[in-house]
Each structure stands twice: as C-alpha cells, then as structure tokens.
Amino acid sequence: MTAHKKEEKIEEKEEAPTASPNQVKTLLAWTAPGRPFAKKGKQYYTSALLIALLIEFILFLFSQYVLMAVVASLVFLSFALASVPPRNFHYRVSSEGITVEDHFFLWQELYDFYFKRVDGEDILHIRTHAFIPSELTITMGDMHREHVKEVLLYFLPFREFIKPTFIEKAGDWLARNFPLENK
C-alpha cells in the first residue's frame, strides 16, 4: 500500500505543470510601426528643398559634383521617409531574448535599455554589446511603458538618463532653431 501511494505521488508530480529551464516562454508580443512617423506638410518639403538648393549651389561653385549627388540623394531619402508610412513589425520578448521580425537577439547580446519620446510616441531603445547594430530602436505602439519596463528589468538594467552625443545635441539644436515646419 505504501508503494502504491508513492506511485500516486510520482504520477501527481509528473502531471503538475512545471516550468522547465530550457522552455522558451513568450512574455510580451505586439505589432507596431517600424519607425516613428508623422505626416509632413507642404512647408516641410518647401523648406527642405530650398535649403538643399542653397547647398547644391554652394557645392556647384566649388566644383564638388560628387557631394552634389550625395546631397540630392539625401534629400530624396528624407522625402521618401517623410511621405511613405512604415509597415508594421512584429516584436516579441521571450525568456531567451528579443525578436524583431526575423531577427533574434539573446539577452547576453544586449546591454541595457531606456525610453525616449519622439513625435509624441514612446520609443524603446535597447543597446547591444556589438558594434553593429549598436542599438535596437523599437516603437511601442499600444504597449505601456511601465509594463514593458517591468518585464525587461528582470533581464536588463534600465537607464533613466543617457547622455546625448554631440551629434544628437547638434541635431536637436538645429531642429529647435531652424525648424522645417511650424507645429
């Protein structure tokens, strides 16, 4: 009879759902646009085109034809990104790492995370140990900042403040003092 009770206890243990350390568990999953997007008005395109034409004229005076082609291609790229809305990406946070569409990043490859607000939208930035990509930029969509923070804190350290680089400071200064469109 005692052997029978032991067998029942073993069977009960096998039937109980236990989390295996090798089991991958999805903690969060959402779909959101691939980048922040705000529809630009006519003033944006006009201002950008006038600035580009001025730069093109200066480069023409100095016979810098290759740089003229680079400026023209950058203007075309900025117009394309401003007029075409991004497609939706699927993001997934699991017990093993983060998946962005078809790319998977293990927790060991990731360094820390922080949030930024761009065009009124929360953006999650996850820095990596690798040089390329040095940072994952993930739009939050309908996910709440605190909920994502709560899940990620178990795996990565959170940074409340990241010191902006010289390029970021210069870009912010230009955007503040020479806006391409009034908001």
N, C-alpha and C positions, 0 to 999 in steps of 0.2 A: 504494500500500500504506500509506503514511503517512496518507493521507486516510481510509482505511478504519479505521485504528487510532484516529484522532481521533473518528470517528463512534461507535466502540465505547465510548470513554471518556465521550462525551457521553451515550450511552444508559445507561451504568452510573450516572452521576450522577443521571439522571432517575429511575431505578429505586430508588435508595437512599432509605430513609425519612428525611426531614429535617423538623425542627420549624419550621413557619412562624411568624413573629412574630404573625400575625393569627389563628392557630389557637387555639381555646379548649380547654384541657386540664383535665379533672377531676382534682384532686389528692386530695381526700377526699370521701366521701359516707357518710352514716349516717342512721339513723332513731332518734329518741329522744322521750320525752315533752316537751310544750311548756313545762312548768314543773316545778320540784321538787314532789314530792307525798309526804306521809307521812300515813297513816291516823290520824285523831284519835280519841281515846277519849271515853267519856261525860263524864269530868271536864272536858275541854276545853270541851264545849258548855255544861255547867252553869256553869262559872266565867265564861265569856264572857257568858252570859245574865244572870247575877247582876250583873256589872259594868255591862252595858247597862241593866238595870232601875234600878240606882242612878243612873246618868247621866240616864236618862229622868225619874226622879222629881225630880232637881235642876232639870232644864230645865223641868219642869211647874211647879215652884214659882216660877220666874222668867218664866213665860208665853212660853217660847221654843218655840212649836209647830212652826215650820219646822225648827229644829235637832233637835227630837224625831223628825221624819220622816227627817232625814238620818242620825241615829244608828241608827234602825230599819233603814234601807236598807243601811247599812254592816254591821250585824250579819247581815242576810240574805245579803249578798255574801260575808262571811267564812265563814258556814256553808255556802254553796253551794260555795265554793272548797275548803273542808276536806273535803267529803263526796263531791264528784264528781271522779274521777281525770281527768287531762288526756289529750287524744288525742295520738297520735304525730305529730310533724312530720318532714319530710324536710329535711335540711341538706346543702349541697354547697359545697365550697371548690374554686374553679377558678382558673385563671391570670388571669381577669378580675375576680374578686371572690367574694362570698359570696351564696348563695341560701338563703333561709329560706322554704320552701313556694313561694309565687308571687312573693315579693319579692326583688329582686336589688339588691345593694349593690356598687358599684365600689370598687376599692381606694383610689381618690382620695377617696372619700367617708368613708373610715374613718380613724381617728386612731391608736389603739393598742389593746392587749388585755392582759387579766390574768385570773387564775383565782381563784375563791372556792369554798369548800366550804359547802354548805347542806344540812342534814338528811342528812349523810353522802354527799352526791353532789357531784361536781365540776361547776362551772358556769363556762362561758367567757363573759366579758364583753368586748365589743368596743365601744369608744367611737367616736362618729362626730363629724364636723365640724358636722353640722346640729343645730339645737336640738331638733327632733322627727324621728325618735327620737334621743335623745342617747346611747343605749346599746343594743346588741343583747345580750340575755341568752339564751345557748344552752346547753341541757343536753347533757352529753357522752354519756350512755348508755353504750355499751360501748367507746367510743374512749378511748385512753390519753392522759393529759395531755401527756406528753413528745412523743408522736407528733404531736399537733395543734400543739404549740408549735414543733416542728421545721419544720413546713410553713408556719405563719403568720409565723415570724421572717424569712422571705425577703421578705415584703410589708409587715409592720407591726412597730413596736417593741413589745417586751414590757416590762411594768411588774411588778416583783416586789411592790411595795407601793404601794397607793393610799390616800392619807389619807382616812379616813372623814369624812363630813359630819356636821354637828350632828344632823341627823335620824337618821342611821344610828347614831350614838353613843347618842342618846336611846332609840331602839328596842331596841338591844342591852341597855342598862341596864334598861329595863322588862322585857324577856324574861328577864333574869337574876334580877332581884329580885322580880318578880311573875309567875311562870310560870302559864300557864293549865292546864297538866297536868304531872304528875311523870313523868319519864322513867326 
